[in-house]
Amino acid sequence: GTITESYSTGDITGDSCTGGIAGCVGGTVTRSYSTGDVTSSDSAGGIAGYVQSGGTISSCAAANEKIAYSGSGTVYLGRVVGRNDSSIANDNFANSDMKLNGVIVSDGTDENGIGKPLSELQTQTTYEDGLDWQFGSSDAAPWKMSVNTGYPIFYWQE
């Protein structure tokens, strides 16, 4: 399946493959973001817990403050994707201060996304220039910046 132009702002806790937007992804997630904390006893990521072979995550932003693991087995954590069995795009952004089990990780991998401070993740040009999101007041340009949260929302909200 396909998830496009979506967002999540709540904290999420799960038992398996837990992400801010999707748990297990075999299709495509694009132009989406998440801001809530994610906790899982298996794999956890700001956008997706697990990307299966053939799955794609692109043009997404993980603005979460923390991703945590509550299990006892192998740990799969990432700022964007927890466990990755695919070749996801390298055009995803993530909160550079996000903590994975209490530790801030370095930038540079697909799973961790390109680090951006929250001040940039709350700036429209970050999404327009870096992720090619469309801002306006129509379905073709569905995003606007929220005056309440500083993150993108849909043009028909607020």
MDTraj code that builds the backbone (N, CA, C; nanometers):
import mdtraj as md
import numpy as np

residues = "GLY THR ILE THR GLU SER TYR SER THR GLY ASP ILE THR GLY ASP SER CYS THR GLY GLY ILE ALA GLY CYS VAL GLY GLY THR VAL THR ARG SER TYR SER THR GLY ASP VAL THR SER SER ASP SER ALA GLY GLY ILE ALA GLY TYR VAL GLN SER GLY GLY THR ILE SER SER CYS ALA ALA ALA ASN GLU LYS ILE ALA TYR SER GLY SER GLY THR VAL TYR LEU GLY ARG VAL VAL GLY ARG ASN ASP SER SER ILE ALA ASN ASP ASN PHE ALA ASN SER ASP MET LYS LEU ASN GLY VAL ILE VAL SER ASP GLY THR ASP GLU ASN GLY ILE GLY LYS PRO LEU SER GLU LEU GLN THR GLN THR THR TYR GLU ASP GLY LEU ASP TRP GLN PHE GLY SER SER ASP ALA ALA PRO TRP LYS MET SER VAL ASN THR GLY TYR PRO ILE PHE TYR TRP GLN GLU".split()
xyz = np.array([
    [0.0811, -0.1187, 0.0000],
    [0.0000, 0.0000, 0.0000],
    [0.0851, 0.1247, 0.0000],
    [0.0172, 0.2372, -0.0010],
    [0.0841, 0.3670, -0.0064],
    [0.0290, 0.4588, 0.1022],
    [0.1193, 0.5233, 0.1740],
    [0.0827, 0.6289, 0.2676],
    [0.1526, 0.7545, 0.2182],
    [0.0752, 0.8581, 0.1921],
    [0.1352, 0.9820, 0.1447],
    [0.0677, 1.1005, 0.2122],
    [0.1480, 1.2044, 0.2370],
    [0.0992, 1.3281, 0.2968],
    [0.0149, 1.2999, 0.4207],
    [0.0828, 1.2452, 0.5216],
    [0.0161, 1.2160, 0.6485],
    [0.1067, 1.2592, 0.7627],
    [0.0469, 1.2682, 0.8820],
    [0.1285, 1.2983, 0.9987],
    [0.0656, 1.2424, 1.1239],
    [0.1519, 1.2276, 1.2279],
    [0.1101, 1.1771, 1.3571],
    [0.1774, 1.2615, 1.4644],
    [0.1003, 1.3025, 1.5672],
    [0.1559, 1.3855, 1.6732],
    [0.1496, 1.3199, 1.8109],
    [0.0874, 1.2051, 1.8218],
    [0.0732, 1.1396, 1.9519],
    [0.1856, 1.0412, 1.9811],
    [0.2046, 1.0105, 2.1092],
    [0.2993, 0.9076, 2.1499],
    [0.2428, 0.7714, 2.1126],
    [0.3303, 0.6798, 2.0693],
    [0.2861, 0.5485, 2.0231],
    [0.3675, 0.4407, 2.0939],
    [0.2977, 0.3392, 2.1472],
    [0.3622, 0.2260, 2.2111],
    [0.3075, 0.0988, 2.1484],
    [0.3969, 0.0058, 2.1117],
    [0.3536, -0.1179, 2.0495],
    [0.4407, -0.2354, 2.0891],
    [0.3960, -0.3541, 2.0493],
    [0.4698, -0.4756, 2.0803],
    [0.5606, -0.5207, 1.9673],
    [0.5320, -0.4799, 1.8452],
    [0.6095, -0.5280, 1.7319],
    [0.6035, -0.4255, 1.6194],
    [0.7172, -0.3983, 1.5587],
    [0.7228, -0.3094, 1.4415],
    [0.6397, -0.1831, 1.4645],
    [0.6894, -0.0931, 1.5443],
    [0.6148, 0.0258, 1.5819],
    [0.6818, 0.1499, 1.5260],
    [0.6039, 0.2309, 1.4547],
    [0.6561, 0.3549, 1.3984],
    [0.5586, 0.4681, 1.4167],
    [0.6073, 0.5892, 1.3979],
    [0.5243, 0.7076, 1.4121],
    [0.4149, 0.7171, 1.3070],
    [0.4397, 0.6635, 1.1889],
    [0.3403, 0.6630, 1.0812],
    [0.2908, 0.5214, 1.0530],
    [0.3819, 0.4247, 1.0456],
    [0.3437, 0.2876, 1.0111],
    [0.4271, 0.1871, 1.0884],
    [0.3725, 0.0686, 1.1088],
    [0.4456, -0.0390, 1.1746],
    [0.5389, -0.1075, 1.0775],
    [0.4858, -0.2018, 0.9996],
    [0.5622, -0.2724, 0.8965],
    [0.5239, -0.2168, 0.7601],
    [0.6245, -0.1804, 0.6824],
    [0.6005, -0.1184, 0.5513],
    [0.6536, -0.2094, 0.4412],
    [0.5647, -0.2495, 0.3517],
    [0.6034, -0.3251, 0.2327],
    [0.5823, -0.2427, 0.1079],
    [0.5188, -0.1267, 0.1251],
    [0.4894, -0.0369, 0.0131],
    [0.5680, 0.0921, 0.0263],
    [0.4970, 0.2044, 0.0188],
    [0.5613, 0.3353, 0.0152],
    [0.5034, 0.4285, 0.1212],
    [0.5915, 0.4990, 0.1919],
    [0.5525, 0.6103, 0.2779],
    [0.6283, 0.7314, 0.2264],
    [0.5558, 0.8377, 0.1940],
    [0.6195, 0.9569, 0.1386],
    [0.5525, 1.0835, 0.1908],
    [0.6291, 1.1912, 0.1980],
    [0.5836, 1.3233, 0.2430],
    [0.4975, 1.3146, 0.3688],
    [0.5536, 1.2540, 0.4737],
    [0.4845, 1.2367, 0.6012],
    [0.5800, 1.2684, 0.7148],
    [0.5228, 1.2988, 0.8335],
    [0.6085, 1.3236, 0.9491],
    [0.5408, 1.2783, 1.0770],
    [0.6237, 1.2634, 1.1814],
    [0.5761, 1.2229, 1.3130],
    [0.6502, 1.3031, 1.4186],
    [0.5789, 1.3404, 1.5281],
    [0.6415, 1.4177, 1.6358],
    [0.6368, 1.3483, 1.7713],
    [0.5537, 1.2469, 1.7902],
    [0.5394, 1.1821, 1.9210],
    [0.6485, 1.0808, 1.9489],
    [0.6650, 1.0466, 2.0759],
    [0.7613, 0.9435, 2.1157],
    [0.7107, 0.8070, 2.0702],
    [0.8041, 0.7173, 2.0330],
    [0.7695, 0.5828, 1.9877],
    [0.8440, 0.4814, 2.0745],
    [0.7697, 0.3833, 2.1277],
    [0.8280, 0.2783, 2.2101],
    [0.7784, 0.1435, 2.1606],
    [0.8697, 0.0452, 2.1501],
    [0.8323, -0.0879, 2.1035],
    [0.9166, -0.1943, 2.1718],
    [0.8621, -0.3147, 2.1822],
    [0.9383, -0.4272, 2.2350],
    [1.0086, -0.5029, 2.1232],
    [0.9977, -0.4539, 2.0012],
    [1.0632, -0.5168, 1.8859],
    [1.1428, -0.4098, 1.8124],
    [1.0955, -0.3624, 1.6983],
    [1.1666, -0.2589, 1.6227],
    [1.0858, -0.1295, 1.6261],
    [1.1577, -0.0158, 1.6362],
    [1.0903, 0.1137, 1.6481],
    [1.1644, 0.2199, 1.5680],
    [1.0859, 0.3046, 1.5026],
    [1.1419, 0.4166, 1.4268],
    [1.0454, 0.5328, 1.4245],
    [1.0964, 0.6512, 1.4001],
    [1.0143, 0.7715, 1.3974],
    [0.9079, 0.7688, 1.2894],
    [0.9380, 0.7079, 1.1749],
    [0.8395, 0.6949, 1.0666],
    [0.7867, 0.5525, 1.0595],
    [0.8752, 0.4526, 1.0553],
    [0.8320, 0.3130, 1.0440],
    [0.9157, 0.2247, 1.1356],
    [0.8510, 0.1229, 1.1914],
    [0.9222, 0.0269, 1.2744],
    [1.0071, -0.0670, 1.1913],
    [0.9541, -0.1092, 1.0771],
    [1.0220, -0.2084, 0.9941],
    [0.9859, -0.1830, 0.8484],
    [1.0877, -0.1731, 0.7624],
    [1.0658, -0.1620, 0.6184],
    [1.1088, -0.2937, 0.5561],
    [1.0108, -0.3660, 0.5013],
    [1.0356, -0.4951, 0.4388],
    [1.1015, -0.4766, 0.3029],
    [1.1560, -0.5831, 0.2488],
    [1.2183, -0.5801, 0.1168],
    [1.1206, -0.5217, 0.0153],
    [1.1633, -0.4235, -0.0594],
    [1.0791, -0.3578, -0.1588],
    [1.0058, -0.2359, -0.1066],
    [1.0066, -0.2147, 0.0239],
    [0.9408, -0.0981, 0.0826],
    [1.0240, 0.0279, 0.0641],
    [0.9571, 0.1426, 0.0695],
    [1.0255, 0.2705, 0.0479],
    [0.9755, 0.3750, 0.1461],
    [1.0691, 0.4489, 0.2034],
    [1.0388, 0.5663, 0.2850],
    [1.1119, 0.6822, 0.2175],
    [1.0394, 0.7867, 0.1786],
    [1.1070, 0.8990, 0.1133],
    [1.0368, 1.0306, 0.1452],
    [1.1164, 1.1363, 0.1485],
    [1.0670, 1.2726, 0.1731],
    [0.9869, 1.2820, 0.3032],
    [1.0336, 1.2142, 0.4071],
    [0.9665, 1.2143, 0.5366],
    [1.0527, 1.2838, 0.6421],
    [0.9880, 1.3271, 0.7498],
    [1.0589, 1.3918, 0.8601],
    [1.0179, 1.3288, 0.9925],
    [1.1165, 1.2812, 1.0667],
    [1.0945, 1.2257, 1.1999],
    [1.1364, 1.3325, 1.3008],
    [1.0383, 1.4032, 1.3561],
    [1.0658, 1.5116, 1.4513],
    [1.0472, 1.4656, 1.5954],
    [1.0439, 1.3361, 1.6159],
    [1.0233, 1.2771, 1.7478],
    [1.1360, 1.3166, 1.8430],
    [1.1046, 1.3219, 1.9741],
    [1.2080, 1.3485, 2.0737],
    [1.2805, 1.2219, 2.1139],
    [1.2076, 1.1076, 2.1175],
    [1.2763, 0.9840, 2.1543],
    [1.2095, 0.8618, 2.0920],
    [1.2944, 0.7624, 2.0665],
    [1.2528, 0.6309, 2.0204],
    [1.3102, 0.5344, 2.1231],
    [1.2273, 0.4458, 2.1781],
    [1.2736, 0.3592, 2.2856],
    [1.2392, 0.2135, 2.2587],
    [1.3221, 0.1254, 2.3147],
    [1.3069, -0.0184, 2.3026],
    [1.2737, -0.0754, 2.4394],
    [1.1661, -0.1524, 2.4486],
    [1.1243, -0.2070, 2.5776],
    [1.1355, -0.3588, 2.5828],
    [1.2027, -0.4196, 2.4838],
    [1.2122, -0.5647, 2.4779],
    [1.3401, -0.6179, 2.5392],
    [1.3639, -0.7469, 2.5167],
    [1.4829, -0.8102, 2.5719],
    [1.5670, -0.8793, 2.4647],
    [1.5243, -0.8735, 2.3397],
    [1.5972, -0.9391, 2.2311],
    [1.6848, -0.8407, 2.1546],
    [1.6998, -0.8655, 2.0268],
    [1.7799, -0.7800, 1.9397],
    [1.7144, -0.6428, 1.9283],
    [1.7945, -0.5390, 1.9364],
    [1.7440, -0.4020, 1.9315],
    [1.7506, -0.3498, 1.7879],
    [1.6369, -0.3042, 1.7362],
    [1.6295, -0.2387, 1.6056],
    [1.5682, -0.1011, 1.6262],
    [1.6516, 0.0015, 1.6291],
    [1.6044, 0.1382, 1.6465],
    [1.6661, 0.2274, 1.5402],
    [1.5900, 0.3236, 1.4927],
    [1.6413, 0.4238, 1.4011],
    [1.5555, 0.5479, 1.4096],
    [1.6154, 0.6619, 1.3816],
    [1.5372, 0.7857, 1.3891],
    [1.4242, 0.7847, 1.2867],
    [1.4487, 0.7321, 1.1676],
    [1.3453, 0.7244, 1.0642],
    [1.2852, 0.5842, 1.0595],
    [1.3706, 0.4801, 1.0534],
    [1.3265, 0.3410, 1.0418],
    [1.4004, 0.2562, 1.1447],
    [1.3270, 0.1709, 1.2161],
    [1.3897, 0.0820, 1.3135],
    [1.4701, -0.0277, 1.2476],
    [1.4039, -0.1131, 1.1737],
    [1.4689, -0.2232, 1.1025],
    [1.4445, -0.2035, 0.9543],
    [1.5514, -0.2156, 0.8751],
    [1.5420, -0.1871, 0.7327],
    [1.5942, -0.3046, 0.6506],
    [1.5060, -0.3714, 0.5775],
    [1.5453, -0.4783, 0.4859],
    [1.5310, -0.4339, 0.3411],
    [1.5328, -0.3044, 0.3185],
    [1.5141, -0.2499, 0.1852],
    [1.6183, -0.1415, 0.1603],
    [1.6025, -0.0715, 0.0517],
    [1.6903, 0.0409, 0.0203],
    [1.6048, 0.1667, 0.0206],
    [1.5923, 0.2284, 0.1380],
    [1.5076, 0.3465, 0.1473],
    [1.5834, 0.4675, 0.0952],
    [1.5095, 0.5687, 0.0561],
    [1.5707, 0.6900, 0.0025],
    [1.6528, 0.7607, 0.1092],
    [1.7508, 0.8364, 0.0661],
    [1.8349, 0.9105, 0.1589],
    [1.7928, 1.0571, 0.1635],
    [1.6635, 1.0843, 0.1446],
    [1.6140, 1.2219, 0.1475],
    [1.5202, 1.2454, 0.2655],
    [1.5376, 1.1689, 0.3719],
    [1.4544, 1.1837, 0.4907],
    [1.5282, 1.2660, 0.5952],
    [1.4522, 1.3454, 0.6711],
    [1.5098, 1.4266, 0.7770],
    [1.4691, 1.3701, 0.9123],
    [1.5505, 1.3989, 1.0139],
    [1.5187, 1.3557, 1.1496],
    [1.5712, 1.4584, 1.2487],
    [1.5026, 1.4689, 1.3605],
    [1.5441, 1.5559, 1.4696],
    [1.6861, 1.5178, 1.5112],
    [1.7794, 1.6102, 1.4957],
    [1.9193, 1.5800, 1.5275],
    [1.9424, 1.5589, 1.6769],
    [1.8475, 1.5997, 1.7607],
    [1.8583, 1.5791, 1.9054],
    [1.7744, 1.4614, 1.9551],
    [1.7152, 1.3844, 1.8634],
    [1.6339, 1.2698, 1.9023],
    [1.7201, 1.1678, 1.9752],
    [1.6635, 1.1084, 2.0788],
    [1.7349, 1.0078, 2.1559],
    [1.6811, 0.8692, 2.1229],
    [1.7731, 0.7774, 2.0941],
    [1.7393, 0.6370, 2.0743],
    [1.7850, 0.5630, 2.1992],
    [1.6896, 0.5189, 2.2786],
    [1.7184, 0.4584, 2.4088],
    [1.8097, 0.5470, 2.4919],
    [1.7845, 0.6766, 2.4896],
    [1.8578, 0.7716, 2.5724],
    [1.9853, 0.8262, 2.5121],
    [2.0216, 0.7824, 2.3901],
    [2.1467, 0.8244, 2.3273],
    [2.1174, 0.8981, 2.1968],
    [2.1829, 1.0118, 2.1758],
    [2.1724, 1.0828, 2.0487],
    [2.2673, 1.0142, 1.9511],
    [2.2155, 0.9746, 1.8334],
    [2.2967, 0.9026, 1.7346],
    [2.3510, 0.9972, 1.6286],
    [2.4519, 0.9515, 1.5580],
    [2.5108, 1.0340, 1.4526],
    [2.4254, 1.0280, 1.3270],
    [2.4487, 1.1224, 1.2394],
    [2.3758, 1.1311, 1.1127],
    [2.4424, 1.0432, 1.0071],
    [2.3787, 1.0386, 0.8907],
    [2.4451, 0.9833, 0.7751],
    [2.3925, 0.8530, 0.7204],
    [2.3063, 0.7800, 0.7923],
    [2.2539, 0.6567, 0.7354],
    [2.1074, 0.6748, 0.6992],
    [2.0594, 0.5903, 0.6115],
    [1.9194, 0.5969, 0.5699],
    [1.8248, 0.5818, 0.6883],
    [1.8562, 0.4911, 0.7807],
    [1.7698, 0.4656, 0.8960],
    [1.7615, 0.5861, 0.9884],
    [1.8684, 0.6637, 0.9949],
    [1.8730, 0.7770, 1.0860],
    [1.8340, 0.9082, 1.0206],
    [1.8271, 0.9153, 0.8910],
    [1.7905, 1.0382, 0.8224],
    [1.8965, 1.1463, 0.8379],
    [1.8791, 1.2521, 0.7665],
    [1.9678, 1.3679, 0.7736],
    [1.9258, 1.4508, 0.8933],
    [2.0161, 1.4714, 0.9871],
    [1.9836, 1.5429, 1.1099],
    [1.9531, 1.6892, 1.0876],
    [1.8429, 1.7338, 1.1449],
    [1.8014, 1.8745, 1.1421],
    [1.7562, 1.9129, 1.2825],
    [1.7955, 2.0316, 1.3304],
    [1.7430, 2.0750, 1.4608],
    [1.5929, 2.1018, 1.4506],
    [1.5234, 2.0946, 1.5642],
    [1.3786, 2.1171, 1.5633],
    [1.3419, 2.2523, 1.5029],
    [1.4263, 2.3537, 1.5229],
    [1.3959, 2.4860, 1.4655],
    [1.3847, 2.4780, 1.3138],
    [1.4649, 2.3937, 1.2482],
    [1.4536, 2.3768, 1.1028],
    [1.3351, 2.2900, 1.0654],
    [1.3027, 2.1908, 1.1503],
    [1.1875, 2.1054, 1.1220],
    [1.0556, 2.1790, 1.1437],
    [1.0632, 2.2987, 1.2010],
    [0.9453, 2.3833, 1.2173],
    [0.9524, 2.5045, 1.1244],
    [1.0228, 2.4869, 1.0121],
    [1.0382, 2.5927, 0.9125],
    [0.9902, 2.5411, 0.7772],
    [0.9036, 2.6152, 0.7123],
    [0.8423, 2.5719, 0.5874],
    [0.9447, 2.5401, 0.4793],
    [1.0484, 2.6201, 0.4662],
    [1.1458, 2.5983, 0.3582],
    [1.2181, 2.4644, 0.3711],
    [1.2310, 2.4116, 0.4918],
    [1.2922, 2.2791, 0.5098],
    [1.2148, 2.1749, 0.4301],
    [1.0838, 2.1823, 0.4338],
    [0.9991, 2.0861, 0.3644],
    [0.9886, 2.1163, 0.2152],
    [0.9796, 2.2444, 0.1799],
    [0.9685, 2.2819, 0.0392],
    [1.0971, 2.2525, -0.0370],
    [1.2090, 2.3012, 0.0159],
    [1.3363, 2.2894, -0.0550],
    [1.3993, 2.1517, -0.0382],
    [1.3942, 2.0972, 0.0827],
    [1.4626, 1.9717, 0.1095],
    [1.3840, 1.8468, 0.0765],
    [1.2499, 1.8523, 0.0890],
    [1.1679, 1.7335, 0.0703],
    [1.0656, 1.7467, -0.0420],
    [1.0623, 1.8621, -0.1068],
    [0.9731, 1.8871, -0.2212],
    [0.8247, 1.8754, -0.1848],
    [0.7888, 1.9205, -0.0637],
    [0.6484, 1.9251, -0.0249],
    [0.5852, 2.0494, -0.0860],
    [0.4567, 2.0417, -0.1152],
    [0.3836, 2.1526, -0.1764],
    [0.2956, 2.2224, -0.0723],
    [0.3157, 2.3528, -0.0564],
    [0.2377, 2.4329, 0.0378],
    [0.1413, 2.5211, -0.0394],
    [0.0171, 2.5296, 0.0086],
    [-0.0839, 2.6114, -0.0579],
    [-0.2196, 2.5907, 0.0051],
    [-0.3213, 2.5925, -0.0773],
    [-0.4578, 2.5791, -0.0263],
    [-0.5438, 2.4935, -0.1190],
    [-0.4852, 2.3839, -0.1677],
    [-0.5587, 2.2919, -0.2548],
    [-0.5051, 2.1510, -0.2328],
    [-0.5735, 2.0523, -0.2894],
    [-0.5270, 1.9149, -0.2766],
    [-0.3921, 1.8946, -0.3447],
    [-0.3616, 1.9740, -0.4467],
    [-0.2325, 1.9651, -0.5146],
    [-0.1200, 2.0252, -0.4300],
    [-0.1538, 2.1185, -0.3426],
    [-0.0586, 2.1817, -0.2507],
    [-0.1228, 2.1826, -0.1121],
    [-0.1224, 2.0646, -0.0442],
    [-0.2076, 2.0473, 0.0739],
    [-0.1528, 2.0984, 0.2066],
    [-0.0287, 2.1431, 0.2126],
    [0.0315, 2.1765, 0.3411],
    [0.0300, 2.3250, 0.3714],
    [0.0241, 2.3575, 0.5008],
    [0.0507, 2.4915, 0.5529],
    [0.1155, 2.4728, 0.6888],
    [0.1814, 2.5762, 0.7392],
    [0.2452, 2.5657, 0.8698],
    [0.1445, 2.6015, 0.9784],
    [0.1413, 2.5210, 1.0840],
    [0.0510, 2.5441, 1.1954],
    [0.0990, 2.6625, 1.2787],
    [0.0073, 2.7502, 1.3139],
    [0.0426, 2.8602, 1.4034],
    [0.0538, 2.8107, 1.5477],
    [-0.0033, 2.6951, 1.5782],
    [-0.0005, 2.6412, 1.7143],
    [0.1213, 2.5545, 1.7435],
    [0.1590, 2.4661, 1.6493],
    [0.2676, 2.3720, 1.6746],
    [0.3966, 2.4047, 1.6008],
    [0.3865, 2.4807, 1.4931],
    [0.5046, 2.5101, 1.4125],
    [0.5378, 2.4024, 1.3112],
    [0.4590, 2.2953, 1.3061],
    [0.4794, 2.1874, 1.2097],
    [0.3757, 2.1981, 1.0982],
    [0.4005, 2.1315, 0.9844],
    [0.3019, 2.1336, 0.8759],
    [0.1698, 2.0675, 0.9170],
    [0.0623, 2.1230, 0.8687],
    [-0.0707, 2.0632, 0.8809],
    [-0.1382, 2.0794, 0.7447],
    [-0.2551, 2.0236, 0.7289],
    [-0.3263, 2.0363, 0.6018],
    [-0.3949, 2.1717, 0.5908],
    [-0.4052, 2.2241, 0.4703],
    [-0.4562, 2.3579, 0.4454],
    [-0.5938, 2.3809, 0.5048],
    [-0.6735, 2.2787, 0.5229],
    [-0.8096, 2.2943, 0.5725],
    [-0.8188, 2.2878, 0.7248],
    [-0.7049, 2.2708, 0.7932],
    [-0.7063, 2.2651, 0.9398],
    [-0.6815, 2.4020, 0.9995],
    [-0.7086, 2.4166, 1.1297],
    [-0.6940, 2.5398, 1.2081],
    [-0.7788, 2.6483, 1.1501],
])
top = md.Topology()
chain = top.add_chain()
for i, resn in enumerate(residues, 1):
    res = top.add_residue(resn, chain, resSeq=i)
    for name in ("N", "CA", "C"):
        top.add_atom(name, md.element.get_by_symbol(name[0]), res)
traj = md.Trajectory(xyz[None], top)
